[in-house]
């Protein structure tokens, strides 16, 4: 194992650790109304609602199921999909056991009274980026002055990220021309020259490069700490059913470790069983998993010290304060009220 990877029980040596988890199986423990059924072999049925649609970048969750990590932890996990804001509402209401929305939407909802707890900071960074074609000559936020920049929505995290970039160069949105373009059309708007730049997912950088577009990127996270997908549960579940939450986290850690060590195999399985629309793109997806997810999203200085999913509360606090500063929420709140350290679950 490479030294920079967090050491969790290896795939071949996991039986002892998993036996301990199984011995403390959550199958008979109490919890929210969403997880009271029993699955095969006495496992506990739980559901996680995932942001958007099935994509191979969710491979750690899929591998946790396909490699038997969830089952050995006493869980029978089902996947459903929805938009981030709906996921947070469903988790808060106890309609599903877990959610996997964008961390920024979790902060916004919490600030507006829809309370969940982040139990696994899966993505240690946000995935937003400012993307531009090389001929737009944008190499820093200062170069945005007078340019036309697209975001998907004026209430989106990407719009806040744009404002943070501009602020770093002593600019405001009044110094650029902002367009709102839907998710399905925003990348084409950049390709076709309708806009000079877009603030969107950094993953699209690779798709554009693959399509032959000479594209540049400036990562939003350099100017505004944020988070991609994270696991959330209701406060009630964290309080009354921590064994299930801990078991889920531990199995997900195994899924991340497996995907990190076997990216091509994990992507291939994810495409075949969950995201068939990506068939034929396995090589490109594997490159993105290795270059982005393994190196910067799933791992950080914090995870190398404490383990996968561990929150950097200082970064969370900066993200919360930024949303308050940009009036996305009425006031700030303590990061410790939102995020839970996996070690605190027992």
C-alpha positions as a printed Julia matrix, in Angstrom:
346×3 Matrix{Float64}:
   0.0     0.0     0.0
   1.28    3.45   -0.86
   2.3     5.48    2.13
  -0.01    8.37    1.28
  -3.09    6.18    1.57
  -4.96    5.89    4.81
  -4.57    2.42    6.24
  -7.85    0.71    6.81
  -8.25   -3.06    7.03
  -7.02   -4.47    3.73
  -9.3    -6.4     1.46
  -7.57   -9.65    2.29
  -7.23   -8.99    6.01
 -10.63   -7.41    6.6
 -12.33  -10.52    8.0
 -11.32   -9.94   11.59
 -12.36   -6.28   11.61
 -15.58   -7.05    9.79
 -16.33   -9.88   12.19
 -16.17   -7.36   15.01
 -18.57   -5.08   13.15
 -20.89   -8.01   12.47
 -20.78   -9.05   16.09
 -22.11   -5.59   16.89
 -24.55   -5.8    13.96
 -27.09   -3.0    13.8
 -29.75   -5.37   12.53
 -31.54   -5.42   15.85
 -30.81   -1.87   16.99
 -33.44    0.83   17.04
 -33.54    3.73   14.65
 -35.64    5.99   12.48
 -38.74    4.79   10.69
 -36.79    4.36    7.44
 -34.65    1.46    8.65
 -36.74   -0.96   10.66
 -36.92   -3.85    8.15
 -34.69   -6.9     8.1
 -32.93   -8.09    4.97
 -31.21  -11.36    3.94
 -29.29  -13.14    6.66
 -30.61  -10.86    9.38
 -29.07   -7.75    7.86
 -30.73   -4.41    8.47
 -32.37   -2.79    5.44
 -31.28    0.8     4.94
 -31.6     3.22    2.04
 -29.26    5.93    0.88
 -30.52    8.62   -1.48
 -27.79    9.82   -3.85
 -27.45   13.18   -5.56
 -28.46   13.22   -9.24
 -28.26    9.94  -11.13
 -26.1     6.82  -11.08
 -22.56    7.65  -12.23
 -19.37    5.58  -11.91
 -17.8     8.26   -9.67
 -20.0     6.86   -6.89
 -17.98    3.65   -7.16
 -17.03    3.48   -3.43
 -20.71    3.14   -2.49
 -21.32    0.57   -5.19
 -18.18   -1.35   -4.26
 -19.19   -1.38   -0.62
 -22.25   -3.31   -1.77
 -20.7    -5.42   -4.53
 -17.68   -6.47   -2.46
 -19.9    -7.4     0.48
 -18.66   -4.74    2.9
 -22.17   -3.51    3.69
 -23.47   -7.06    4.16
 -20.58   -8.03    6.45
 -21.3    -4.9     8.48
 -24.89   -6.11    8.95
 -26.51   -3.85    6.35
 -28.65   -4.48    3.28
 -28.26   -1.19    1.43
 -30.5     0.12   -1.36
 -29.71    3.11   -3.58
 -32.2     5.73   -4.75
 -31.6     9.07   -6.45
 -32.89   12.62   -6.09
 -31.8    16.25   -6.19
 -29.65   17.51   -3.33
 -32.24   19.76   -1.67
 -34.85   16.99   -1.74
 -32.36   14.51   -0.29
 -31.69   16.71    2.72
 -35.43   17.13    3.34
 -36.05   13.38    3.09
 -33.22   12.54    5.48
 -34.34   15.19    7.98
 -37.87   13.8     7.87
 -36.69   10.2     8.35
 -37.99    9.06    4.95
 -34.57    7.61    4.1
 -31.76    6.52    6.39
 -28.88    8.26    4.66
 -28.3    10.86    1.98
 -25.36   11.64   -0.3
 -25.92   15.25   -1.38
 -23.5    18.06   -2.09
 -22.14   19.46    1.17
 -22.98   23.02    0.18
 -26.69   22.16   -0.06
 -26.5    20.59    3.41
 -25.16   23.85    4.86
 -27.84   25.9     3.11
 -30.63   23.63    4.33
 -29.29   23.59    7.9
 -29.15   27.38    7.93
 -32.8    27.43    6.86
 -33.94   25.02    9.57
 -33.76   21.68    7.75
 -31.44   19.86   10.13
 -29.29   16.86    9.25
 -25.86   15.74   10.49
 -22.87   15.12    8.23
 -21.61   11.72    9.39
 -18.97   11.16    6.69
 -17.16   13.98    4.86
 -16.57   11.78    1.84
 -15.35   14.52   -0.52
 -12.78   16.62    1.3
 -13.05   19.4    -1.29
 -15.69   20.91   -3.51
 -15.77   19.94   -7.17
 -16.54   23.37   -8.58
 -14.23   25.06  -11.08
 -14.16   27.96  -13.48
 -13.69   26.49  -16.95
 -12.71   28.55  -19.97
 -11.35   28.04  -23.46
  -7.72   28.98  -23.9
  -8.53   31.73  -26.39
 -10.48   33.59  -23.66
  -7.14   34.28  -21.94
  -8.42   33.67  -18.41
  -5.62   32.54  -16.13
  -6.74   34.2   -12.89
  -9.93   35.76  -11.44
  -8.61   39.22  -12.4
  -8.95   38.22  -16.06
 -12.72   37.83  -15.68
 -13.36   41.57  -15.89
 -15.67   42.27  -18.82
 -16.1    38.56  -19.6
 -19.35   36.61  -19.93
 -19.59   33.88  -17.31
 -22.36   31.27  -16.98
 -23.7    29.56  -13.87
 -26.62   27.17  -13.63
 -28.61   29.25  -11.14
 -28.18   32.43   -9.1
 -28.97   30.4    -5.99
 -26.41   27.71   -6.75
 -23.12   27.14   -4.9
 -21.33   27.83   -8.19
 -22.64   31.4    -8.18
 -21.27   31.89   -4.68
 -17.95   30.42   -5.85
 -17.87   32.93   -8.72
 -18.42   35.79   -6.28
 -15.6    34.53   -4.07
 -13.24   34.38   -7.05
 -14.17   37.9    -8.1
 -13.76   39.21   -4.56
 -10.2    37.86   -4.45
  -9.4    40.16   -7.4
 -11.32   43.14   -5.94
 -14.08   42.62   -8.5
 -17.84   42.07   -8.16
 -20.51   40.48  -10.32
 -21.06   43.95  -11.73
 -17.67   43.66  -13.43
 -18.74   40.6   -15.46
 -21.72   39.56  -17.53
 -23.45   36.7   -15.73
 -25.69   34.3   -17.65
 -27.81   31.49  -16.17
 -27.79   28.35  -18.3
 -29.23   24.99  -17.3
 -27.11   21.99  -16.37
 -27.78   20.22  -19.67
 -26.64   23.13  -21.83
 -23.96   24.99  -19.89
 -20.99   22.96  -21.17
 -22.14   23.27  -24.78
 -22.47   27.03  -24.27
 -18.75   27.11  -23.47
 -17.83   24.83  -26.36
 -19.86   26.88  -28.82
 -18.43   30.21  -27.71
 -21.69   31.57  -26.27
 -19.84   32.44  -23.05
 -16.22   33.04  -22.11
 -16.3    30.83  -19.03
 -18.56   28.68  -16.87
 -18.48   27.84  -13.17
 -19.44   24.19  -13.0
 -18.04   20.76  -12.1
 -14.28   20.31  -12.45
 -15.01   16.83  -13.84
 -16.17   18.44  -17.07
 -12.6    19.64  -17.65
 -11.63   16.1   -18.58
 -14.65   15.58  -20.84
 -13.86   18.82  -22.68
 -10.2    17.86  -23.06
 -11.26   14.46  -24.37
 -13.51   16.2   -26.9
 -10.53   18.17  -28.19
 -11.37   21.48  -26.51
  -8.37   23.53  -25.38
  -9.71   24.25  -21.91
  -8.32   25.82  -18.75
  -9.58   25.52  -15.2
  -9.36   27.46  -11.95
 -10.49   25.42   -8.96
 -13.15   27.17   -6.87
 -11.86   25.58   -3.71
  -8.81   27.85   -3.82
 -11.08   30.81   -3.1
 -13.99   29.31   -1.17
 -13.69   26.12    0.91
 -16.56   23.83    0.03
 -17.43   20.15   -0.15
 -18.69   17.73   -2.74
 -20.79   14.74   -1.77
 -21.05   13.84    1.9
 -23.09   11.31    3.87
 -25.85   12.76    6.02
 -28.23   11.22    8.54
 -30.95   12.69   10.72
 -30.06   13.96   14.21
 -32.42   11.31   15.57
 -30.56    8.52   13.81
 -27.18    9.76   15.0
 -28.45    9.94   18.56
 -30.54    6.76   18.75
 -28.92    4.45   16.2
 -25.18    5.25   16.1
 -24.27    1.59   15.47
 -25.97    1.66   12.08
 -24.32    4.96   11.2
 -20.9     3.69   12.26
 -21.38    0.42   10.38
 -22.31    2.34    7.22
 -19.27    4.61    7.55
 -16.91    1.69    8.1
 -18.22   -0.18    5.05
 -17.98    2.97    2.92
 -14.36    3.35    4.04
 -13.74   -0.16    2.76
 -15.4     0.81   -0.53
 -13.13    3.85   -0.89
 -10.07    1.76   -0.1
 -11.06   -0.91   -2.61
 -11.73    1.67   -5.35
  -8.45    3.43   -4.59
  -6.5     0.2    -4.92
  -8.52   -1.2    -7.86
  -9.81    1.82   -9.82
 -10.22    0.11  -13.19
 -12.07   -2.88  -11.75
 -14.27   -0.65   -9.58
 -15.18    1.61  -12.49
 -15.9    -1.36  -14.75
 -18.26   -2.89  -12.18
 -19.94    0.45  -11.5
 -20.58    1.0   -15.2
 -21.85   -2.52  -15.86
 -24.17   -2.77  -12.86
 -25.19    0.82  -12.08
 -24.27    3.34  -14.79
 -24.49    1.61  -18.2
 -24.75    4.96  -20.04
 -21.0     5.31  -19.37
 -20.19    2.12  -21.27
 -17.2     2.75  -23.52
 -15.91    5.55  -21.28
 -14.33    3.33  -18.64
 -10.76    4.34  -19.49
 -11.48    8.08  -19.24
 -13.5     7.63  -16.05
 -10.72    5.58  -14.46
  -8.23    8.36  -15.24
 -10.51   10.9   -13.54
 -10.94    8.64  -10.51
  -7.17    8.26  -10.19
  -6.25   11.9   -10.86
  -9.06   13.69   -9.02
 -10.91   11.49   -6.56
  -7.99    9.46   -5.21
  -5.55   12.36   -5.02
  -7.7    15.28   -3.84
 -11.34   14.44   -3.13
 -11.35   11.29   -1.02
  -8.04   12.08    0.65
  -6.51   15.08    2.4
  -4.11   15.83    5.21
  -7.07   15.32    7.55
  -7.93   11.84    6.25
  -4.31   10.77    6.22
  -4.18   11.58    9.91
  -7.65   10.48   11.03
  -9.12    8.27    8.3
 -11.55    8.54    5.42
 -14.6    10.72    5.98
 -13.12   12.69    8.88
 -14.21   16.34    8.83
 -11.9    19.33    8.88
 -14.12   21.5    11.08
 -12.15   24.65   10.28
 -12.88   24.24    6.56
 -16.53   23.5     7.3
 -16.7    26.64    9.41
 -15.26   28.73    6.57
 -17.84   27.28    4.18
 -20.65   28.03    6.63
 -19.41   31.57    7.28
 -19.11   32.19    3.53
 -22.75   31.22    2.93
 -23.77   33.65    5.66
 -21.51   36.33    4.21
 -23.05   35.94    0.76
 -26.57   35.92    2.28
 -27.33   32.36    1.22
 -28.32   31.75    4.85
 -29.46   34.32    7.42
 -26.68   33.73    9.91
 -23.71   31.5    10.58
 -23.67   28.56   12.98
 -21.09   26.26   14.55
 -19.63   23.6    12.31
 -19.63   21.22   15.27
 -23.43   21.36   15.33
 -23.52   20.05   11.75
 -20.63   17.64   11.32
 -19.97   14.47   13.29
 -16.55   12.9    13.62
 -16.81    9.18   12.72
 -14.81    8.41   15.87
 -17.6     9.97   17.95
 -20.02    7.26   16.81
 -18.37    4.59   18.92
